[in-house]
Amino acid sequence: MPVPIEYVEARKAYHAALLKKTLTVNKKGIWSNADGNNTNSCSIAKGIAKLLKAETKGERIAGQKSGKQFEEACADFVRQTFLKLSHLRPGSWDVRQVSGRNRLEIAKYEQYAHLVALDRAARNDTELAAALGSDYTITPDIVIARDTLEDSEINSHNRLIDGSVSTLSSLRRKHNNRPLLHASISCKWTIRSDRAQNARSEALNLIRNRKGRLPHVVVVTAEPTPSRLASIALGTGDIDCVYHFALYELQETLEILRLRDAKELLAVMVEGNRLKDISDLPLDIAV
């Protein structure tokens, strides 16, 4: 009996979770990740759902609720896949969906701990608050963090450090008691112009406001329309890469529907390493 391919099974489980309550079709035949006013969006979403063998029926749920459910499914998928790469990426890891929308959530991590002092100063100085605006506030949907290490763990194979060297390293627990942010994952059930801009703004804030190593900054989406995917995937300098919840099914759907322009635009994003499948995500963030 063949051995199951774990990432194949994890991808199936991920889609099954979405099909239970998030990826649904209403009485008009419009799928919940489609724009009902856009013919191509409806056709592509229907094609993807058919390939995923979707049968769930129901009215479109509120955007905020579908977004939360999408975050949950993505967090579970990352947990099930990334944590199996300990032989490639050793360490004590935590994959967590961020609950609530605490604008200083990011300050729990070593690279952004200084934002607490910045926020405190802004609260006490209206001119400073006006100048800063919200440029220092970052609220990721999913975070991957690495815990710090005791010297005994670092020296477990060879005596590498003592009190005379590496005295400022953030990895040493004796010098830093905060986890290190390894990745920030933004989840967008669909892409509209405001959501694309929000994801880019958040990525730029992560880049500008960190002290130390920049975490991976990625976006996961179920948007079916290549033109809208392009609004967030094309271009460099902010987001590492965009990951589609069902890229293979999207590619096949465009082929079936013979949407040549959409197919060519998607190819530009894929061949340019700006858009990948959800199954690529755990391996990419293991780098």
C-alpha positions as a Markdown table, in Angstrom:
| # | Residue | x | y | z |
|---|---|---|---|---|
| 1 | Met | 0.0 | 0.0 | 0.0 |
| 2 | Pro | 1.5 | 3.4 | -1.0 |
| 3 | Val | 2.6 | 5.8 | 1.7 |
| 4 | Pro | 0.4 | 8.9 | 1.8 |
| 5 | Ile | 2.1 | 12.1 | 0.7 |
| 6 | Glu | 1.6 | 14.3 | 3.8 |
| 7 | Tyr | 1.4 | 17.6 | 2.1 |
| 8 | Val | -1.1 | 16.2 | -0.4 |
| 9 | Glu | -3.3 | 15.0 | 2.4 |
| 10 | Ala | -2.9 | 18.3 | 4.3 |
| 11 | Arg | -4.0 | 20.3 | 1.2 |
| 12 | Lys | -7.1 | 18.1 | 0.9 |
| 13 | Ala | -7.9 | 18.6 | 4.6 |
| 14 | Tyr | -7.5 | 22.3 | 4.2 |
| 15 | His | -9.9 | 22.4 | 1.3 |
| 16 | Ala | -12.3 | 20.1 | 3.1 |
| 17 | Ala | -12.4 | 22.5 | 6.1 |
| 18 | Leu | -13.2 | 25.4 | 3.8 |
| 19 | Leu | -15.9 | 23.5 | 2.0 |
| 20 | Lys | -17.7 | 22.7 | 5.3 |
| 21 | Lys | -18.7 | 26.3 | 6.0 |
| 22 | Thr | -16.7 | 29.0 | 4.2 |
| 23 | Leu | -16.7 | 28.1 | 0.4 |
| 24 | Thr | -20.4 | 27.9 | -0.2 |
| 25 | Val | -22.9 | 28.6 | -3.1 |
| 26 | Asn | -26.1 | 30.5 | -2.8 |
| 27 | Lys | -29.5 | 30.0 | -4.5 |
| 28 | Lys | -28.3 | 32.0 | -7.5 |
| 29 | Gly | -25.3 | 29.7 | -8.0 |
| 30 | Ile | -22.8 | 32.3 | -6.9 |
| 31 | Trp | -19.9 | 31.0 | -4.8 |
| 32 | Ser | -18.9 | 32.8 | -1.7 |
| 33 | Asn | -15.4 | 33.9 | -2.9 |
| 34 | Ala | -16.9 | 35.3 | -6.2 |
| 35 | Asp | -18.0 | 38.9 | -7.0 |
| 36 | Gly | -21.6 | 38.5 | -8.0 |
| 37 | Asn | -21.4 | 41.5 | -10.2 |
| 38 | Asn | -18.4 | 40.1 | -12.2 |
| 39 | Thr | -19.2 | 37.4 | -14.8 |
| 40 | Asn | -15.6 | 36.1 | -15.0 |
| 41 | Ser | -15.3 | 36.1 | -11.2 |
| 42 | Cys | -18.4 | 33.9 | -10.9 |
| 43 | Ser | -17.4 | 31.6 | -13.7 |
| 44 | Ile | -13.8 | 31.1 | -12.3 |
| 45 | Ala | -15.0 | 30.6 | -8.7 |
| 46 | Lys | -17.5 | 28.0 | -9.9 |
| 47 | Gly | -14.9 | 26.2 | -11.9 |
| 48 | Ile | -12.5 | 26.0 | -8.9 |
| 49 | Ala | -15.3 | 24.8 | -6.7 |
| 50 | Lys | -16.2 | 22.1 | -9.1 |
| 51 | Leu | -12.6 | 20.8 | -9.2 |
| 52 | Leu | -12.6 | 20.9 | -5.4 |
| 53 | Lys | -15.9 | 18.9 | -5.5 |
| 54 | Ala | -17.7 | 21.5 | -3.5 |
| 55 | Glu | -21.3 | 20.7 | -2.6 |
| 56 | Thr | -22.0 | 23.0 | 0.3 |
| 57 | Lys | -25.0 | 25.3 | -0.2 |
| 58 | Gly | -26.0 | 28.4 | 1.7 |
| 59 | Glu | -26.3 | 32.1 | 1.5 |
| 60 | Arg | -23.1 | 34.2 | 1.4 |
| 61 | Ile | -21.8 | 34.7 | 4.9 |
| 62 | Ala | -20.7 | 38.1 | 6.2 |
| 63 | Gly | -17.2 | 39.1 | 5.0 |
| 64 | Gln | -15.8 | 39.4 | 8.5 |
| 65 | Lys | -17.0 | 35.9 | 9.4 |
| 66 | Ser | -15.8 | 34.3 | 6.2 |
| 67 | Gly | -12.4 | 36.0 | 6.7 |
| 68 | Lys | -12.1 | 34.6 | 10.3 |
| 69 | Gln | -13.0 | 31.1 | 9.0 |
| 70 | Phe | -10.4 | 31.4 | 6.3 |
| 71 | Glu | -7.8 | 32.5 | 8.8 |
| 72 | Glu | -8.6 | 29.5 | 11.0 |
| 73 | Ala | -8.2 | 27.1 | 8.0 |
| 74 | Cys | -4.9 | 28.7 | 6.9 |
| 75 | Ala | -3.5 | 28.6 | 10.5 |
| 76 | Asp | -4.4 | 24.9 | 10.8 |
| 77 | Phe | -2.8 | 24.1 | 7.4 |
| 78 | Val | 0.5 | 26.0 | 8.3 |
| 79 | Arg | 0.5 | 24.2 | 11.7 |
| 80 | Gln | 0.1 | 20.8 | 10.0 |
| 81 | Thr | 2.8 | 21.4 | 7.4 |
| 82 | Phe | 5.4 | 23.8 | 8.7 |
| 83 | Leu | 5.9 | 22.0 | 12.1 |
| 84 | Lys | 6.8 | 18.8 | 10.2 |
| 85 | Leu | 10.0 | 20.5 | 8.9 |
| 86 | Ser | 11.9 | 20.4 | 12.1 |
| 87 | His | 14.6 | 18.4 | 10.3 |
| 88 | Leu | 15.1 | 21.3 | 8.0 |
| 89 | Arg | 14.3 | 24.2 | 10.4 |
| 90 | Pro | 15.1 | 23.1 | 14.0 |
| 91 | Gly | 13.8 | 25.1 | 16.8 |
| 92 | Ser | 10.8 | 25.6 | 19.2 |
| 93 | Trp | 8.1 | 27.1 | 17.0 |
| 94 | Asp | 4.6 | 28.5 | 17.6 |
| 95 | Val | 2.0 | 28.9 | 14.8 |
| 96 | Arg | -0.9 | 31.0 | 16.0 |
| 97 | Gln | -3.9 | 32.8 | 14.7 |
| 98 | Val | -4.0 | 36.3 | 16.2 |
| 99 | Ser | -7.3 | 36.7 | 18.1 |
| 100 | Gly | -8.8 | 40.2 | 18.3 |
| 101 | Arg | -7.2 | 43.2 | 16.7 |
| 102 | Asn | -4.7 | 44.5 | 19.2 |
| 103 | Arg | -2.7 | 47.0 | 17.3 |
| 104 | Leu | 0.3 | 46.3 | 19.5 |
| 105 | Glu | 0.2 | 42.5 | 19.1 |
| 106 | Ile | 3.4 | 42.7 | 17.1 |
| 107 | Ala | 5.2 | 44.3 | 20.1 |
| 108 | Lys | 5.2 | 40.8 | 21.8 |
| 109 | Tyr | 8.0 | 39.9 | 19.5 |
| 110 | Glu | 11.7 | 40.9 | 19.9 |
| 111 | Gln | 12.0 | 42.8 | 16.6 |
| 112 | Tyr | 9.1 | 45.1 | 17.4 |
| 113 | Ala | 9.2 | 45.4 | 21.2 |
| 114 | His | 10.2 | 49.0 | 21.0 |
| 115 | Leu | 6.8 | 49.9 | 19.6 |
| 116 | Val | 5.4 | 49.9 | 23.1 |
| 117 | Ala | 7.5 | 52.8 | 24.0 |
| 118 | Leu | 6.7 | 54.6 | 20.7 |
| 119 | Asp | 2.9 | 54.1 | 21.4 |
| 120 | Arg | 3.3 | 55.4 | 24.9 |
| 121 | Ala | 5.1 | 58.5 | 23.7 |
| 122 | Ala | 2.4 | 59.1 | 21.0 |
| 123 | Arg | -0.4 | 58.9 | 23.6 |
| 124 | Asn | 1.3 | 61.6 | 25.6 |
| 125 | Asp | 2.1 | 63.9 | 22.7 |
| 126 | Thr | -0.6 | 64.9 | 20.2 |
| 127 | Glu | 1.9 | 66.3 | 17.7 |
| 128 | Leu | 3.9 | 63.1 | 17.7 |
| 129 | Ala | 0.7 | 61.1 | 17.4 |
| 130 | Ala | -0.4 | 63.2 | 14.4 |
| 131 | Ala | 3.0 | 62.8 | 12.8 |
| 132 | Leu | 3.2 | 59.0 | 13.3 |
| 133 | Gly | -0.4 | 58.3 | 12.4 |
| 134 | Ser | -0.9 | 54.5 | 12.3 |
| 135 | Asp | 2.4 | 53.8 | 10.6 |
| 136 | Tyr | 3.6 | 51.7 | 13.5 |
| 137 | Thr | 0.5 | 49.6 | 14.1 |
| 138 | Ile | 0.6 | 46.1 | 12.6 |
| 139 | Thr | -2.1 | 43.4 | 13.1 |
| 140 | Pro | -1.1 | 40.2 | 11.4 |
| 141 | Asp | -3.7 | 37.4 | 11.0 |
| 142 | Ile | -1.3 | 34.5 | 11.6 |
| 143 | Val | 2.2 | 34.6 | 13.1 |
| 144 | Ile | 5.0 | 32.1 | 13.3 |
| 145 | Ala | 7.4 | 32.7 | 16.1 |
| 146 | Arg | 10.6 | 31.0 | 17.3 |
| 147 | Asp | 11.4 | 30.7 | 21.0 |
| 148 | Thr | 14.8 | 31.8 | 22.3 |
| 149 | Leu | 17.4 | 29.2 | 23.5 |
| 150 | Glu | 19.2 | 28.5 | 26.7 |
| 151 | Asp | 23.0 | 28.5 | 26.4 |
| 152 | Ser | 23.0 | 24.8 | 27.2 |
| 153 | Glu | 20.9 | 24.1 | 24.1 |
| 154 | Ile | 23.3 | 26.2 | 21.9 |
| 155 | Asn | 26.3 | 24.4 | 23.4 |
| 156 | Ser | 24.7 | 20.9 | 23.2 |
| 157 | His | 27.0 | 19.6 | 20.5 |
| 158 | Asn | 30.0 | 21.8 | 20.9 |
| 159 | Arg | 31.0 | 24.5 | 23.4 |
| 160 | Leu | 30.3 | 27.5 | 21.1 |
| 161 | Ile | 29.6 | 30.4 | 23.5 |
| 162 | Asp | 30.2 | 31.7 | 27.0 |
| 163 | Gly | 29.7 | 35.0 | 28.8 |
| 164 | Ser | 32.5 | 36.7 | 26.9 |
| 165 | Val | 31.1 | 36.4 | 23.3 |
| 166 | Ser | 27.7 | 36.8 | 21.5 |
| 167 | Thr | 26.5 | 39.0 | 24.4 |
| 168 | Leu | 23.9 | 40.8 | 22.3 |
| 169 | Ser | 22.4 | 38.0 | 20.4 |
| 170 | Ser | 18.6 | 37.9 | 20.4 |
| 171 | Leu | 18.6 | 34.1 | 20.2 |
| 172 | Arg | 20.1 | 33.7 | 23.7 |
| 173 | Arg | 17.4 | 33.6 | 26.4 |
| 174 | Lys | 19.6 | 35.1 | 29.0 |
| 175 | His | 19.7 | 38.3 | 26.9 |
| 176 | Asn | 16.2 | 38.3 | 25.4 |
| 177 | Asn | 12.9 | 36.9 | 26.9 |
| 178 | Arg | 10.7 | 37.6 | 23.9 |
| 179 | Pro | 10.1 | 35.2 | 21.0 |
| 180 | Leu | 11.4 | 36.1 | 17.5 |
| 181 | Leu | 8.9 | 36.8 | 14.8 |
| 182 | His | 9.6 | 34.4 | 11.9 |
| 183 | Ala | 6.6 | 35.1 | 9.6 |
| 184 | Ser | 3.6 | 37.3 | 9.4 |
| 185 | Ile | 0.8 | 35.9 | 7.3 |
| 186 | Ser | -2.1 | 38.1 | 6.1 |
| 187 | Cys | -5.2 | 36.2 | 5.0 |
| 188 | Lys | -7.6 | 37.8 | 2.4 |
| 189 | Trp | -10.6 | 35.7 | 1.5 |
| 190 | Thr | -11.1 | 37.9 | -1.5 |
| 191 | Ile | -9.2 | 40.9 | -3.0 |
| 192 | Arg | -10.7 | 44.3 | -3.4 |
| 193 | Ser | -8.7 | 47.5 | -3.9 |
| 194 | Asp | -8.9 | 48.4 | -0.2 |
| 195 | Arg | -7.8 | 44.9 | 0.9 |
| 196 | Ala | -4.8 | 44.9 | -1.5 |
| 197 | Gln | -3.8 | 48.3 | -0.1 |
| 198 | Asn | -4.2 | 47.2 | 3.5 |
| 199 | Ala | -1.9 | 44.2 | 2.9 |
| 200 | Arg | 0.8 | 46.3 | 1.3 |
| 201 | Ser | 0.6 | 48.9 | 4.0 |
| 202 | Glu | 1.0 | 46.3 | 6.7 |
| 203 | Ala | 4.0 | 44.8 | 4.9 |
| 204 | Leu | 5.7 | 48.2 | 4.6 |
| 205 | Asn | 5.1 | 48.8 | 8.3 |
| 206 | Leu | 6.7 | 45.5 | 9.1 |
| 207 | Ile | 9.7 | 46.5 | 7.0 |
| 208 | Arg | 10.1 | 50.0 | 8.3 |
| 209 | Asn | 9.5 | 49.4 | 12.0 |
| 210 | Arg | 11.5 | 46.4 | 12.8 |
| 211 | Lys | 14.8 | 46.2 | 14.6 |
| 212 | Gly | 16.8 | 43.3 | 13.5 |
| 213 | Arg | 15.8 | 40.5 | 11.1 |
| 214 | Leu | 12.8 | 41.1 | 8.9 |
| 215 | Pro | 10.2 | 38.2 | 9.2 |
| 216 | His | 8.7 | 36.6 | 6.2 |
| 217 | Val | 5.8 | 38.7 | 5.0 |
| 218 | Val | 3.2 | 36.8 | 2.9 |
| 219 | Val | -0.4 | 36.9 | 1.8 |
| 220 | Val | -2.8 | 34.0 | 1.4 |
| 221 | Thr | -6.0 | 34.5 | -0.6 |
| 222 | Ala | -9.0 | 32.7 | -2.2 |
| 223 | Glu | -9.6 | 35.4 | -4.8 |
| 224 | Pro | -10.5 | 33.8 | -8.1 |
| 225 | Thr | -9.9 | 36.6 | -10.5 |
| 226 | Pro | -6.3 | 37.0 | -11.9 |
| 227 | Ser | -6.7 | 40.8 | -12.5 |
| 228 | Arg | -7.4 | 41.3 | -8.8 |
| 229 | Leu | -4.7 | 38.9 | -7.8 |
| 230 | Ala | -2.3 | 41.0 | -9.8 |
| 231 | Ser | -3.2 | 44.1 | -7.8 |
| 232 | Ile | -1.4 | 42.5 | -4.8 |
| 233 | Ala | 0.9 | 40.0 | -6.3 |
| 234 | Leu | 2.7 | 42.1 | -9.0 |
| 235 | Gly | 5.6 | 44.3 | -7.8 |
| 236 | Thr | 8.3 | 43.8 | -5.3 |
| 237 | Gly | 9.7 | 45.4 | -2.2 |
| 238 | Asp | 6.9 | 44.8 | 0.3 |
| 239 | Ile | 5.3 | 41.3 | 0.2 |
| 240 | Asp | 7.5 | 38.3 | -0.2 |
| 241 | Cys | 4.9 | 36.4 | -2.2 |
| 242 | Val | 1.2 | 35.8 | -2.5 |
| 243 | Tyr | -0.2 | 32.2 | -2.0 |
| 244 | His | -3.4 | 31.0 | -3.6 |
| 245 | Phe | -5.6 | 28.6 | -1.8 |
| 246 | Ala | -6.1 | 26.5 | -4.9 |
| 247 | Leu | -3.7 | 27.6 | -7.6 |
| 248 | Tyr | -3.7 | 24.3 | -9.5 |
| 249 | Glu | -7.5 | 24.4 | -9.7 |
| 250 | Leu | -7.4 | 28.0 | -10.8 |
| 251 | Gln | -5.0 | 27.3 | -13.6 |
| 252 | Glu | -7.1 | 24.3 | -14.8 |
| 253 | Thr | -10.3 | 26.4 | -14.7 |
| 254 | Leu | -8.8 | 29.2 | -16.8 |
| 255 | Glu | -7.8 | 26.5 | -19.3 |
| 256 | Ile | -11.3 | 25.0 | -19.4 |
| 257 | Leu | -13.0 | 28.4 | -19.7 |
| 258 | Arg | -10.5 | 29.5 | -22.4 |
| 259 | Leu | -9.9 | 32.8 | -20.8 |
| 260 | Arg | -6.7 | 33.6 | -22.6 |
| 261 | Asp | -6.0 | 37.0 | -21.2 |
| 262 | Ala | -6.6 | 35.9 | -17.6 |
| 263 | Lys | -4.4 | 32.8 | -18.2 |
| 264 | Glu | -1.6 | 34.9 | -19.6 |
| 265 | Leu | -1.7 | 37.3 | -16.6 |
| 266 | Leu | -1.7 | 34.4 | -14.2 |
| 267 | Ala | 1.3 | 32.9 | -16.0 |
| 268 | Val | 3.2 | 36.2 | -15.5 |
| 269 | Met | 2.6 | 36.1 | -11.8 |
| 270 | Val | 3.5 | 32.4 | -11.5 |
| 271 | Glu | 6.5 | 32.4 | -13.7 |
| 272 | Gly | 7.7 | 35.6 | -12.0 |
| 273 | Asn | 7.5 | 33.9 | -8.5 |
| 274 | Arg | 4.9 | 36.4 | -7.3 |
| 275 | Leu | 2.1 | 33.8 | -7.0 |
| 276 | Lys | 2.3 | 30.3 | -5.7 |
| 277 | Asp | 0.1 | 27.5 | -4.3 |
| 278 | Ile | -0.7 | 27.2 | -0.6 |
| 279 | Ser | 1.3 | 24.0 | -0.6 |
| 280 | Asp | 4.5 | 26.0 | -1.4 |
| 281 | Leu | 4.1 | 28.2 | 1.7 |
| 282 | Pro | 5.5 | 25.9 | 4.4 |
| 283 | Leu | 8.6 | 25.2 | 2.4 |
| 284 | Asp | 9.2 | 28.8 | 1.5 |
| 285 | Ile | 9.0 | 30.0 | 5.1 |
| 286 | Ala | 11.4 | 27.3 | 6.2 |
| 287 | Val | 14.1 | 29.2 | 4.4 |
